[in-house]
Amino acid sequence: MRIPFRKMHGLGNDFVVIDARTRAVAITARRAAALANRTTGIGCDQLIVLEPSDDADVRMRIFNPDGGEVEACGNASRAIGLLLADERGGRTRIETLGGMIIAHVDPHGISVAMGRPKFDWDAIPLAYAMDTLAMPVAWEDLADPVAVNVGNPHVVFFVPDVDAVDLARLGPLIEHDPLFPARINVNVAAVTGPDAIALRVWERGAGLTRACGTGACATAIAAMRRRLTGRRATVTLPGGPLTIAWDDSDTIIMTGPATTSFAGWFAEDDYPA
């Protein structure tokens, strides 16, 4: 059987999107990892599967290149908002494992209401109680991070120069540290001007990517909590900028671009479940 897909990206964070709302597609960790493989598969940072939802317009499932299913992906949320914009009248309610989010077409791209951040240590989750605004922990020169859950767990380190951090080496060490029982996304950030942040992200289960929407949200919220920026900031990743606002209802609003690269199909038998 041929299974159609779309290749999409947000700031270079790329996705294979399978619409399984009308025809079920079996997705296992093995199949997800095979499709995400850039040498022998289609290649992507995340595999996105759309399914029917009783509570929203669509259910979005997110699989990392290692085959693991995760709770949230901000860039993919914008991509799905773009994909379904005409069908849903420009506003799409999306069910995820991390909670309900709402995407809508904005003059500046696609805006996504990502929900409210969580700061309690057991909501991150951490292995034991501590102050999540200034965690008394360090990995070499990376110290005193902020922890926040924005649908998935993040730890944010503020540094003088994001490019000076060997994130390819330190990222996996922190991701798999026993302090983080669900593992963690690792962000290194520098405040570069009024309400401006530079960011690099080591994504849990994916590694270094050109952009991470939830990482931008988590980092902006961490900066706002530490009063390093106002309640609206531009976060610039290697793939480009995102605008993050924390509104009066404590909801995170992320705005940025999304693009369809191409459409295609694959033979189900080529990627066994």
N, C-alpha and C positions, 0 to 999 in steps of 0.2 A: 504494500500500500504506500502511495506517495503522501507525505505529510508536508503541507506548505508551511513556510515560515517567512518572517521579515527580519532583516538585519537593520537595527536602529542604534543610535548612540546619542548620548548627551555629553558634550564637551570631550568627546573621544572615549568616554566610558561606554563600551559597546555591548549590545545584547542580541541574542537570537530570541525572537518572540514567536511562540506557537499559540495560535488561537484554538483552544480546545473546548470552546463553549458549546458547539453544536456537534462535535465529534470527539469523543474521549481519546486522549493519547496517554499511554502508560509512560510515566517518567519515573525512573529509578535513579539512584546515585550513579550507577554504572552508565546508563544512557546519557544522563546530564553531563558527566565528565567527558564522555566520548564526543558529544556534540560540541562542547566548549573547547576541545583540544585544537590549537591553532595549526598543528601539523597534519593531523589525520582526520579532523572534524571540520565543522564550519568555522569555529573559532569565535570566542567571545569572553568578556569578563563575567557575565551572568547569563544563564538561560532563564527566560521568562515564560511562564505558562499561564494562559488566561482560561479560567473556568467559570461556570455559572455560580452565582451567589444568591442566597435567599435574602441577604440584608443589604446588598449594594448592587451597583450596575455590573460589576465584574469582580471576580476573585483573582488576585495576582499571586502566583507562587514564584519564588526566586531561588535559583540554584547556583551556587558558586562553582568555579572550575574543578574543585575537588569533589564535586557531587553532593556536597552538603546543602540542605535547604535552610535558608535564613529568613529573618523576619521582615526586613525592610530594605528598600533601595530607592533613594531619592531621585537619581537620574533616570532609573527605569520608570518611576512614577510619572515623570514628565513625558517620557516616551509614550507611555500608554495613554496619558492624557491627550497627546497629539494624535495618536492612532485612532482613538475613539471620539475625537472632537466632533466630527460631523454627525456621527451616529447618535451621540448623547447631547447634541445641542451646545457643545462647547464646555460642558461641565460633567465630570465623571466621578462617581463615588466608587472608590476602590477598596476592597477588603484585602488586608494582608495579615500575616501572622503577628505583625507588630501593632495592628489596630486599623481603624478606618481612616482613610485619607481622601481628600477631595482635590481633583485636578481641574483647572479651567484655563481656557485660552486667555492670555494677557497681551496687551500691546507690546510688551517686552519679551514675550516668549510664552512659556507655560508656567503657571503658578500652581503650587501644590500646598495645601494646608496639611502639614505633617503631624498635627496633634500637639499635645503638651509634653514637654520634656520631663523626665523623672530623675531625681537626684538622690533618693534614699539608697544607702549602700546595698541593700538586698534587692533593689529594683534594677541595679546595673546588670548583673549581680556581681558582688565581691564575695570573697570567701569568708570575710569577717568584717565587723563594723569599723568604720573610720570616716573621717571628714572627707566628703567627695569633692569639696571645693579646693582643698589643698591637701592632697593625699601625702602622708609622710613616708613616701617610698621613692626609690630611684633605681635606674638601670644605667650605670656609668654616669655620664653627664646629664642624662635626662632625669629630671627630678621634679617633685612636687606637682604632679599633674592634676587635672580636673577630670572627674568621671561623670558621664551623663548618658542616659538612655533616651534615644530619640526614635524608638521603635526597634532599634538594635543597640548594642552596647559600645561605647566609645571611651577612650582615655585620650586627653589632650595635653600636650606639653608645649609650653610657650618658650621659644628659643630666640636667640638673636638672629640666626641665619638658618632657614630651613634646608638650604642646599648643603650646609656643612655637616648635617646629621647623616650617618651611615644607616639609613632607614632599612635598606635591604638586609642588613645584618641584625640590627636591633629589633626591627619589626616582628619577626617570627619569635624571637626570645620573649618579648613582652606578650604577644598574642597568646602564647602557650604557657605563660606563667601560672602556677597554681592559684595565685590571687584571683584569677578570673575563671571561675568554673565553667562558664559558657564561652570561653575565649573572648577576645576583645579586638576591636578595630583601633589602630594606633595612629594618632594624628600629631604632627609636629607643625607648629604655627608660629608666625612672627607678625606682630602688629606693625604695619608699614606706613601708616598715616592715620589721619582722623577717620574712624569707621572703615578702615581698610586692613585686610588680613591676607597674608600669603600662607599657603597650606600645601603640605604633602601628606599622603595617607598610605598606610599599609593596611589593606583590607583583609579582614578575617577570612581565610579560605580562598583568597584571590591574589594576595600580594600587592605589589605596587601597581596602581592604575592611574590613568591620566586625570581622572576626576572621581569624586565620591560625594554624592549629594547629601547623604546622611552625615558624612564626615564634616562637610561644610556647615550643616545645621548644628551639629554638636560643638564644633569649634567656635562658631559665632555665639552660641548660648554660653559657652565657657567664658569667652571674652566679655560678654555682657555681664555675667555674674561677677566677674572680677573688676568690673567698671573700667575695662580697657577700651571699650567702644560704647556707643549709644545703642538703642534698641533696633537699629537697622545698620547693616554692614555689608560691604562687598568682600567676598571671599574669593581670592584668585588661586586656582589650582593650575597644574601644568597644562591642562586642557582649556583653561579659560575661566572667566568670572561667573559667580552666582551671587544673587542678592538674597540675603537672609534677613527677615524681620521677625521680631517677637512682639506680637500685638497685645492689646490691652486685655484680651481674654487668655493670655499666656500660650496661645497657639503659635507654632512656628510656621512662617510662610516663606517658602523657597521659590525663587523665580529665575528662570534661565532657559536656554534653548534646548531643543530636541530635534532630531533629524532622522528620516528614513534613508538608509543607504541603498538597499536593494531588496528584492523579494526572490524567493526560490522555493525549492522543495528538496526533500531527501527521501530515500527509500527506507521504510521502516526496518527492513531486514539488515540494512547496512549498519545499524546501531542497535543491537539487541538490548532489550530491557533486562 
